[in-house]
Amino acid sequence: MMRGKTVIVTGANSGIGKATAAELLRREARVIMACRSRERAESAAQEIRQQAVSEAGTGELLVRLLDLASLSSVRSFCEQINKEEPRLDVLINNAGVYQCPYSKTEDGFEMQFGVNHLGHFLLTHLLLDLLKRSAPSRIVVVSSKLYKRGEINFDDLNSERGYNGASAYSRSKLANLLFTLELSRRLENTGVTVNALTPGIVRTNLGRHVHIPLLAKPLVNLASWALCKSPEEGARTSVYLACSSDVEGVQGKCFADCQEQKLLPKATDEGMSKKLWDMSEVMVGLTT
């Protein structure tokens, strides 16, 4: 059980994040839903609580504002958490944007790279001291099998020379894995572990920017019910990495369906992971 443990889930108002928050609440955790829209988060929290009422011994659910497309929002969220929370047992970096039209974050980063990688990079960094004080504690990073199509072009991390939504998404998910690799190296002997996962194809509203012709929609919806996982199934590996004693002390790995995965060499390249880390520090303003 997770009784007495505090967990932060980013993007917890829909899809896998919402299903993860609901399951952790069921396991009696104190869950902080870190979301961009208070309205959507409160309505999701209400839904989760209503579901949980029928079950005995649920945990506690809180909503906190976090916009990963704004570094100042990330900083004020972390300030509040560090001030209010005596401990943090699990951080689940779940939020993500998928194949959106080209746009930039408040700080001028390409949106998918900015939210999926840089926002979480800064968030994790600013919560590390609290996680270390709460050790043994865990960080869970939600990536995607689409990392396989990603390339990190260090000369154009903002896709300014050409933008393709699918490529930019894959790049951000490869960045998640390289971040996990480098962070795991830095966390050795701290009692804090970090692991990544790929949830598989899940029916969520993440694909809302993908254009499907009107006539094909019923067919696509039908196929999605037949072939895709439900958000609850998609959340299983996140919950497993957050709670299971099987992965105690496991560091820097990637899981799918609660099983360790073998990654492509580009996701385990230490030179790449160090370079990405150094560049990310500069981009989010962590270097003096």
C-alpha positions in Angstrom: 0.0 0.0 0.0 1.0 3.6 -0.5 -0.6 4.9 2.8 1.2 8.0 4.0 3.2 8.4 0.8 3.1 11.6 -1.3 3.1 11.4 -5.1 3.1 14.1 -7.7 1.5 13.2 -11.1 1.9 15.8 -13.9 -0.9 16.1 -16.4 -3.2 14.2 -14.1 -6.5 15.6 -15.3 -7.0 13.2 -18.3 -5.8 10.0 -19.9 -3.0 8.0 -18.4 -2.3 10.7 -15.7 -5.8 10.6 -14.5 -5.9 6.8 -14.4 -2.6 6.8 -12.5 -3.8 9.3 -9.9 -7.0 7.3 -9.4 -5.2 4.0 -8.9 -2.7 5.6 -6.5 -5.5 7.2 -4.5 -7.1 3.7 -4.3 -3.8 2.5 -2.8 -4.2 5.2 -0.1 -1.5 7.6 -1.4 -1.6 11.4 -1.0 -1.8 12.4 -4.7 -0.9 15.9 -5.9 -2.4 16.4 -9.4 -0.1 18.9 -11.1 -2.2 20.4 -14.0 -2.2 23.4 -16.3 -6.0 24.1 -15.9 -7.4 24.4 -12.4 -11.0 23.9 -13.8 -10.2 20.7 -15.7 -8.1 19.4 -12.8 -10.8 20.1 -10.2 -13.5 18.4 -12.3 -11.2 15.3 -12.9 -10.4 15.3 -9.1 -14.1 15.3 -8.3 -14.7 12.4 -10.7 -11.9 10.4 -9.2 -13.1 11.1 -5.6 -16.7 10.0 -6.5 -15.3 6.7 -7.9 -13.2 6.3 -4.7 -16.0 7.0 -2.3 -17.4 3.5 -2.9 -14.0 2.0 -1.8 -12.9 1.9 1.8 -9.7 3.6 2.9 -8.8 6.0 0.1 -6.0 8.5 0.2 -6.0 12.2 -0.3 -6.2 14.1 -3.6 -4.9 17.7 -4.1 -4.8 20.0 -7.1 -1.9 22.3 -7.8 -1.3 24.5 -10.8 1.6 23.6 -13.1 2.1 24.8 -16.7 5.1 23.0 -18.1 5.2 25.4 -21.0 6.2 28.1 -18.6 9.5 27.9 -16.6 8.2 30.5 -14.2 5.1 28.3 -13.5 7.4 25.3 -12.9 9.5 27.4 -10.5 6.5 28.7 -8.5 5.0 25.2 -8.4 8.2 23.8 -6.9 8.5 26.7 -4.5 5.0 25.9 -3.2 5.7 22.1 -3.0 9.1 22.7 -1.2 7.4 25.0 1.3 4.3 23.0 2.0 5.4 19.3 1.6 7.6 17.8 4.3 8.2 14.8 2.0 7.9 13.6 -1.6 8.0 9.9 -2.2 7.3 9.7 -6.0 7.4 12.1 -8.9 5.7 10.9 -12.0 6.6 13.0 -15.1 3.5 12.1 -17.1 2.2 15.2 -18.9 2.8 15.5 -22.6 1.8 17.2 -25.8 1.6 15.2 -29.0 2.0 16.3 -32.6 0.7 19.8 -32.0 1.0 22.5 -34.8 4.2 24.4 -34.5 4.1 26.7 -31.5 6.5 27.9 -28.8 6.4 27.9 -25.1 6.4 31.1 -23.0 10.2 30.9 -23.0 10.6 30.4 -26.7 11.1 26.6 -27.0 9.4 24.4 -29.5 6.3 23.3 -27.7 6.7 19.5 -27.6 10.4 19.6 -26.6 9.7 22.4 -24.2 6.8 20.6 -22.3 7.7 17.0 -22.7 11.4 17.4 -21.9 12.6 20.8 -20.7 9.6 21.5 -18.3 10.0 18.2 -16.7 13.8 18.6 -16.6 13.5 21.8 -14.5 10.7 20.4 -12.4 12.7 17.3 -11.5 15.8 19.3 -10.7 13.9 21.7 -8.4 12.3 18.8 -6.5 15.5 16.7 -6.2 16.5 17.9 -2.7 13.0 17.0 -1.3 13.1 13.6 -3.0 16.6 12.9 -1.6 15.4 13.9 1.9 12.5 11.5 1.5 14.6 8.6 0.3 14.0 5.8 -0.6 12.0 7.7 -3.2 11.3 7.3 -7.0 11.0 9.3 -10.2 9.0 7.8 -13.0 9.3 9.2 -16.6 6.7 8.5 -19.2 8.3 8.1 -22.6 6.9 6.4 -25.8 8.0 3.7 -28.2 8.0 6.4 -30.8 11.4 7.4 -29.4 12.7 5.0 -32.0 11.9 7.5 -34.7 13.5 10.4 -32.9 16.8 12.0 -33.5 18.4 14.7 -31.3 19.7 17.4 -33.6 21.8 19.5 -31.2 22.1 22.3 -33.8 18.3 22.7 -34.0 16.6 21.6 -30.8 13.8 24.1 -31.4 13.0 22.8 -34.9 13.5 26.3 -36.4 15.0 24.9 -39.6 12.0 22.8 -40.3 9.1 21.3 -38.2 7.4 18.0 -38.4 5.0 17.3 -35.5 5.7 13.6 -35.5 9.5 13.9 -35.6 9.4 16.6 -32.8 7.3 14.3 -30.6 9.7 11.4 -31.2 12.6 13.6 -30.4 11.1 14.7 -27.1 10.4 11.1 -26.1 14.0 10.1 -26.9 15.1 13.1 -24.8 13.0 11.6 -21.9 15.0 8.4 -22.1 18.4 10.1 -22.3 17.4 12.3 -19.4 16.5 9.1 -17.4 19.9 7.6 -18.2 21.9 10.7 -17.2 19.8 11.3 -14.1 20.2 7.7 -12.9 24.0 8.1 -13.1 23.8 11.3 -11.0 21.5 9.7 -8.4 23.7 6.7 -7.6 23.8 6.1 -3.8 21.2 8.7 -3.0 18.3 6.4 -2.4 16.4 8.0 -5.2 15.7 5.9 -8.3 14.6 6.9 -11.7 13.1 4.7 -14.4 11.2 5.3 -17.6 8.3 3.5 -19.3 6.5 3.3 -22.6 2.7 2.9 -22.1 1.9 1.6 -25.5 -1.0 2.9 -27.7 -3.7 4.2 -25.3 -7.1 5.8 -26.0 -6.5 9.3 -24.7 -7.1 12.8 -26.0 -3.4 13.2 -26.6 -4.0 12.7 -30.4 -6.4 15.6 -30.6 -4.1 17.5 -33.1 -3.9 14.5 -35.5 -6.2 15.2 -38.5 -8.5 12.4 -39.4 -10.9 12.9 -42.3 -14.6 13.1 -41.2 -15.7 10.0 -43.1 -12.9 7.9 -41.6 -13.6 8.9 -38.0 -16.1 6.1 -37.1 -13.7 3.5 -38.5 -10.8 5.0 -36.6 -12.8 5.1 -33.4 -13.8 1.5 -33.8 -10.2 0.5 -34.5 -9.0 2.4 -31.5 -11.4 0.5 -29.2 -10.2 -2.8 -30.7 -6.5 -2.1 -30.7 -5.7 0.5 -28.1 -5.4 0.1 -24.3 -7.7 1.9 -22.0 -6.1 4.6 -19.9 -6.3 2.2 -16.9 -4.3 -0.4 -18.8 -1.9 2.3 -20.0 -1.4 3.5 -16.4 -0.4 0.1 -15.1 3.4 0.4 -15.7 3.4 3.9 -14.2 1.7 2.6 -11.0 4.0 -0.5 -11.0 7.1 1.7 -11.1 5.7 4.0 -8.4 4.7 1.2 -6.0 6.1 -2.2 -6.7 8.8 -3.7 -4.4 10.0 -5.6 -7.6 11.7 -2.4 -8.8 13.2 -1.3 -5.4 16.7 -0.1 -6.1 16.3 -0.6 -9.9 17.9 2.4 -11.6 17.9 3.9 -15.2 15.8 1.2 -16.9 12.8 1.4 -19.2 9.7 -0.7 -18.8 6.7 -1.7 -20.9 3.8 -3.8 -19.6 5.7 -4.0 -16.3 8.7 -5.7 -17.9 12.1 -4.3 -18.5 12.8 -3.4 -22.2 15.9 -3.4 -24.3 16.4 0.0 -25.7 18.0 1.1 -29.0 21.6 2.2 -28.7 20.7 5.8 -29.3 18.6 5.8 -26.1 21.5 4.4 -24.0 24.3 6.7 -25.5 26.1 8.2 -22.5 27.8 10.9 -24.6 24.4 12.0 -26.0 22.8 12.0 -22.5 25.5 14.1 -21.0 25.4 16.6 -23.9 21.6 16.9 -23.7 21.8 17.4 -20.0 24.4 20.2 -20.3 22.4 21.9 -23.0 19.1 21.5 -21.1 20.7 23.1 -18.0 21.6 26.2 -20.1 18.2 26.3 -21.8 16.2 26.3 -18.5 18.7 28.7 -16.9 20.2 26.4 -14.3 23.8 27.3 -15.1 25.3 30.3 -13.4 
